[in-house]
Amino acid sequence: MKIHEYQAKEILSRYDVPVPKGQVASTVEEAVAAANAVGGEIWVVKAQIHAGGRGKGGGVKVSKGMAALRDNARNILGMQLVTHQTGPDGQKVNRVLIEEGMDIRRELYLSMLVDRDRQCVVVLASTEGGMEIEEVAANTPEKILRESVDPAVGLLPFQAMRLAKGLAVGEFDPKLVRPTAGMIAKVYNAFIGEDCALLEINPLALTGDGRVLALDAKVNFDDSALFRHKDSLSLRDPDEEEPSEIEASEADLSYIKLHGTIGCMVNGAGLAMGTMDIIKAVGGEPANFLDVGGGVDQQRVETAFRIITKDPNVRCILINIFGGIVRCDIVAEGVVAAFKSLGLKIPVVVRLEGTNAEQARDIINQSGMGALLQMAEGLDDAAAKSVAAASA
């Protein structure tokens, strides 16, 4: 689950991570009040959406004086902000963060995420703050520092100090080396304490008045751990999420909207990934990732059908179910009943393997739906029939 920058900074503040003074606003009047509360004569107006690259898209503006702040807040609020992460349609800006202006002398990069290969948290840092870490990795990988954290002991002081020295903080101001190391340790505490999947500070700023601050912050929570953080659920912003994904989440379905024409309904995340791969291998494009889970019944199939068909680009649906725990004949009965209940008018290709697969094929073949509901023999055949149906 993603949250906004201002929310991420509120969380970091609870762990004593220094952040700029700032307040969020959803109207121009609120932005003016926020600027007065922050103080000073220079402020930064920052669009709050769940995407990076806001500055390049015109969503971050330095405002010198109240008149400039009013204009920038008026222009940013309500704009359809397009960045490399939003897609061509962009994302509407409903709120802005008003922060104090400051003398930024150096921008660094800091992030933490789970390294699944090593089964531990890894801390990444770089002197190339303000840049996308993917660009740094591609062009100057030697500038990325890495510390793997033993989960049994956590981030050790010498590791935080090694990162601070590797960032050449001492060359800028020797007095900031220990505060930087201390800040890295506090960010790690926040990462662990909040069960984050990603915590990124870009840039980590060193200022002319001798401060080290989290100038920007991005936090993604581990969805599987949200049961331990009920308060974090209140930070969710439905305006920033695909409505179909919200509906799927409420129905306990794993759904991600994509940009293809073949809807996918699969049980199991690995099988779903493999299904999308083979669709692409035979020349098609998947319209979604959808994992209906282990208990596939008529109600779940109906919900999945309804979510998939809300995408106007879908021209065919591929159902790929492996009946291990669930019986294939029960799935087939649910598919036929859901198909008739919803009155679907687009072709559906079904591939069922596992327990009672033969009975399931008979149910599909005798459904009376004709070419709109057809059985496939194997995954290759299912993908080929789906691509042909979508093309037709």
Secondary structure, 3 states (H helix, E strand, C coil): CECCHHHHHHHHHHCCCCCCCEEEECCHHHHHHHHHHHCCCEEEEEECCCCCCCCCCCCEEEEECHHHHHHHHHHHCCCEECCCCCCCCCEECCCEEEEECCCEEEEEEEEEEEECCCCEEEEEEECCCCCCHHHHHHHCHHHEEEEEECCCCCCCHHHHHHHHHHCCHHHHCHHHHHHHHHHHHHHHHHHHHCCEEEEEEEEEEEECCCCEEECCCEEEECHHHHHHCHHHHCCCCHHHCCHHHHHHHHCCCEEEECCCCEEEEECCHHHHHHHHHHHHHCCCCECEEEECCCCCCHHHHHHHHHHHHCCCCCCEEEEEEEECCCCHHHHHHHHHHHHHHHCCCCCEEEEEEECCHHHHHHHHHCCCCHHHEEECCCHHHHHHHHHHHHHC
